[in-house]
Amino acid sequence: MFKSLSVASVFFSLVVSGTLLAGPLGIGTTATDEVIAGWDIDVRPDGMGLPVGEGSVAAGEGLYEAKCASCHGLFGEGEGRWPVLSGGEGTLDTLHPEKTVGSYWPYASTLWDYIHRAMPYTAPQSLTDDETYSISAYILYLNDIVDDEFIANKETFARVKMPNEANFYVDNRPDAQNERCFKNCADPKLFEIVTTINGVTPTGHFKEDSGVAANHYEGNPSAASEVGTSNEISTTKIVFSDTAVLGEGVYDKACQACHSSGIAGAPKTGDKTAWVSRIEQGMDILNVHAINGYQGEDGVMPAKGGNMSLSNDDVINAVAFMVESSR
Amino acid sequence: MTSIRIKAKERNGSVDVKTLMKHSMETGLRKGKDGKKIPEHWITDVTAESGGKVVFQAAFNTTISKDPYLAFKFDGKKGDSVKISWKDSQGKTDAAETKVK
């Protein structure tokens, strides 16, 4: 706390004294053209900002080997993990793109600007304008963009066309897709911004795809039951007669062992196709078969289901239950 | 424009040669975006001559990386010529020559 306070007060006193006295730092004085030129060091793609001077590939070779090659490699291949300056042509759209001056950079002017501004790494802005021209020319030569006779100066440097320039373009997409409204606009207070954070997928996400998908997503079982066949046990509610209600208990004790799973050819309870032909014979015949036993084409019905302790009425009730369950 | 860059420097009667050959060095095992194998294309032989005499020879194979970088020494002096040539698996060749500095 004390430290930050003191720093602020020192800064404040500097500002005050500068404004009043135009003190040693010159704060408050108007910048001269010379001062502005010292800061105005950027170079544009069209060559604006390039100074007078020139450099050759041959001169650049010696400078490059002395000042650049220890990191960037003798041929621009990059020592260790320092930046690679050459090669990589045609790799931009592959799994491992190599972005180098030759394969990626859109403008040669960036070379001059960057080298002049920030290189060599250990002594930035130590190169003269001519040295910068020479090194830039040599790096272009390493990338086969210029030949070894190339002399770089204000005019020739701006004319250099980089191989990847065409892949850079101005993004002309608008900031917002909607048209701007000036007249009779809706009241912003009435706008309702709705977000859908409802599980992972927004509700109704599939509605435009197909009805089945929408039903499926919302957990509506009707789509599934429509495709069910008559072989499947119906889930619809059955209203039983009094005898059938009495028979349900008997069925659970004596009959379901075979008739719920279909063991020994027994028609499954609820299996409509299996029961249709049997129900057509009439309840009397079914009752007789159930009480006395019956040998059919599909299998054997033992008398009273093999449980002789059941009364005839018990058996009749159970038959009624099964028939009504399977209609 | 040649695919070979050479730097040769003499010191104490020994010439230090460094060279970089731009070559795809495709092994023939890599698959392209279409899922088909990229045909093999790699340098098989590299020869360096100085004054008509072979001073260095190498038999490359598919384990050599793309754009091979090679450095070697031989006994020579300033002003000697150094000629480096390669031949690849598709029968193509290239050569470049420089003077020892």
Boltz contact constraints between the chains, C-beta under 6 A:
constraints:
  - contact:
      token1: [A, 74]
      token2: [B, 7]
      max_distance: 6.0
  - contact:
      token1: [A, 74]
      token2: [B, 18]
      max_distance: 6.0
  - contact:
      token1: [A, 75]
      token2: [B, 5]
      max_distance: 6.0
  - contact:
      token1: [A, 75]
      token2: [B, 20]
      max_distance: 6.0
  - contact:
      token1: [A, 87]
      token2: [B, 67]
      max_distance: 6.0
  - contact:
      token1: [A, 144]
      token2: [B, 1]
      max_distance: 6.0
